[in-house]
Amino acid sequence: MKVRGSGKKAEKVDVPMAPMIDVVFQLLIFFMLTLNIVAPEGDFNINMPIGAPGPPSDNVPTSIQVRLLADPETGQLAQLQVTGQEPYGSGPAAFQRLNTYILQQTGAGKNPLADEIEVEIDPDYEVNYEYIVKAISSVTGRMRDGKLQRFVEKIKFAAPREARGRVAG
């Protein structure tokens, strides 16, 4: 059975467009802000060297060993030695000579192999700490025009040795 209306025509439904446009713009902004821009594959920004460096020269060592010998009674520095060099002595002049030697080996940053030079500090067990710090300072660089001129970045310590006169137990 068919039900008849009261004789009125069906009214047209108006859809409000302003809220729909607002929602579309909000979705558009959301997707724009969450978009991850990915670099195209295979676009590697690599700067290759022009040529391979030659073998290290014989006069530039890649490892320098600094030996600090101490007076076992007082802990004062008795001798500062650099491998392959004459002993430098024990006073402030010894550390100045060490600094000058490292400067000559590294070329004050002009030598391309200077970054590869490694200094190994090998102190006696009895040496006072102040001499180790002076050796580190002498090897690291020097102050020039109020700025540190760095010679060596790689500094390491030799394995500890048993103190002289002590008996291992």
C-alpha positions in Angstrom: 0.0 0.0 0.0 1.3 3.3 -1.0 1.2 6.2 1.4 0.5 9.5 -0.1 2.0 12.7 1.1 -0.1 15.5 2.3 0.1 17.1 -1.1 3.3 19.1 -0.5 6.2 18.8 -3.0 9.5 17.4 -1.7 11.8 20.2 -0.7 15.3 20.6 -2.1 18.0 20.1 0.5 20.8 22.7 0.5 24.2 21.5 1.5 26.2 24.3 3.1 29.4 24.8 1.1 31.4 26.9 3.5 32.1 24.1 6.1 32.9 21.7 3.3 35.5 24.1 1.9 36.9 24.6 5.4 37.4 20.8 5.8 39.0 20.5 2.4 41.5 23.2 3.2 42.3 21.7 6.6 42.9 18.3 4.9 45.1 20.0 2.3 47.2 21.7 5.0 47.5 18.5 7.0 48.8 16.5 4.0 51.2 19.3 3.1 52.7 19.5 6.6 53.1 15.7 7.0 54.7 15.2 3.5 58.2 13.8 3.7 60.3 14.9 0.8 62.7 12.2 -0.1 65.9 12.8 -2.0 65.9 11.0 -5.3 67.8 7.7 -5.2 71.3 7.6 -6.5 71.9 11.3 -5.8 75.0 10.9 -3.6 76.9 14.1 -2.9 80.4 12.6 -2.8 83.5 14.5 -3.4 86.2 12.1 -4.6 89.8 12.9 -4.3 91.6 13.9 -7.5 94.5 11.5 -7.0 95.6 9.0 -4.4 98.3 10.3 -2.0 101.7 8.8 -2.4 103.3 6.6 0.2 104.5 8.3 3.4 108.0 9.7 3.1 110.8 8.1 5.1 111.6 11.3 7.0 108.1 11.8 8.5 107.3 9.2 11.2 103.7 8.1 11.7 104.3 7.4 15.3 106.6 9.3 17.8 107.4 7.9 21.2 108.1 10.3 24.0 109.8 8.6 27.0 109.8 10.3 30.5 112.4 8.9 32.8 112.0 9.8 36.5 114.2 9.9 39.5 112.7 7.0 41.6 113.3 8.8 44.9 111.8 12.2 44.1 109.6 11.7 41.1 111.4 14.5 39.3 112.0 14.3 35.6 115.5 12.8 35.0 115.4 12.6 31.2 113.1 13.3 28.3 113.7 11.1 25.3 112.2 10.9 21.8 112.7 7.8 19.8 115.5 8.2 17.3 116.7 11.5 18.9 119.4 12.4 21.4 118.1 12.8 25.0 116.6 16.3 25.5 117.5 16.7 29.2 115.1 17.4 32.0 114.4 21.1 32.4 112.0 23.5 30.6 114.3 23.6 27.6 113.6 19.9 27.2 109.9 20.5 26.7 110.7 23.4 24.3 112.9 21.1 22.2 110.1 18.5 22.2 107.7 21.2 21.0 110.1 22.3 18.3 110.7 18.7 17.1 106.9 18.0 16.9 106.5 21.3 15.0 109.2 20.2 12.5 107.6 16.8 12.0 104.1 18.1 11.5 105.0 21.2 9.5 102.5 23.2 11.6 99.6 22.0 9.5 101.3 22.3 6.1 102.2 18.6 6.0 99.3 16.5 4.5 100.4 13.5 6.6 100.4 15.5 9.9 96.9 14.2 10.7 98.3 10.6 10.7 101.1 11.3 13.2 100.4 9.7 16.5 102.4 10.5 19.7 102.8 7.8 22.4 103.8 9.1 25.8 105.6 6.5 27.9 106.2 7.8 31.4 108.0 6.0 34.2 105.7 4.9 37.1 107.3 7.3 39.5 107.3 10.5 37.3 105.3 13.4 38.8 102.0 14.2 37.0 103.1 17.7 36.2 105.7 16.4 33.7 103.2 14.3 31.9 100.9 17.4 31.5 103.9 19.4 30.2 104.7 16.7 27.7 101.1 16.6 26.5 101.1 20.4 26.2 104.4 20.4 24.3 103.1 17.7 21.9 99.7 19.2 21.3 100.9 22.6 20.0 101.8 26.1 20.9 100.1 29.4 21.4 100.5 31.9 18.5 98.8 35.3 18.4 96.5 34.2 21.3 95.3 31.1 19.5 96.3 27.5 19.9 98.3 26.2 16.9 97.6 22.5 17.1 100.3 20.1 15.9 99.0 16.6 16.9 95.5 15.3 17.5 96.3 11.7 18.3 98.0 11.2 21.7 98.0 7.9 23.5 99.8 6.5 26.6 102.0 3.4 26.6 100.9 0.5 28.8 101.8 1.0 32.4 105.0 -0.6 33.6 105.8 -2.0 37.0 107.5 0.5 39.3 111.2 0.1 39.6 112.2 -1.6 42.8 108.7 -3.1 43.4 108.2 -6.7 43.3 105.3 -8.1 41.4 103.2 -10.3 43.6 
